[in-house]
């Protein structure tokens, strides 16, 4: 997983289209150069370069989507426009005396804006474009999803195992009945997992608990909505929607939202370590004072 307070490209963001992925990597490289140029005379120039290349990438991406008549191209263009406006606002409010504030805005843009756009909106494009067999073969658990918390990681892996059973319907006499049973199982286990995860967040005082709960509810609602539509869908249509739900919403939730929990936990642990060091320093100084007093 990515480091918590740094701008890094991850192979988890790979979509499988060479040109799109290479341009996404370039965006991360430019954002990384902003991180490296904090406090230098090149700081603003590197931000302007990121804005300029973002416009170029979006234009290329929109042209690419037009070649296969992506059905949500108008909405995607609006999202691109909003992202560019956000970046231009960072430039317009640039304060050379406060590089840290500007960098934090860029960090937020990359980790919350850019990553979310790739993992949600750009993934939707790939799901629209690709053959169902290709999508099915791409669906697998990856160790890169691990968060280094055994209980949470075990739950995530089981969710994938359950979902995968829905795609093994070829040898079933009643495929739709089999699929519905798998989705009901997935829905139930997802609720149990979310409950355990929420208890864990509460136990560590996670400040984004309520927002995270709302995201859990949204995923459950999507699964329920999909369940209700099974009778009206063909097997291929259903597979496409289930793959999209797992790949776009669940995977993104693990990579992005659940990773925030682990980052918060690490920050708390580091803060405790620093406090321990401070206390150790105070104790050492007290011992030294006592020894000095004895010598007098």
Helices and strands as residue ranges (DSSP letters): G 11-13, H 18-36, H 43-67, H 73-92, H 99-108, I 109-114, H 115-116, I 117-122, H 123-129, H 132-138, G 143-145, H 150-165, H 175-203, H 209-229, G 230-232, H 235-244, I 245-250, H 251-252, I 253-258, H 259-295
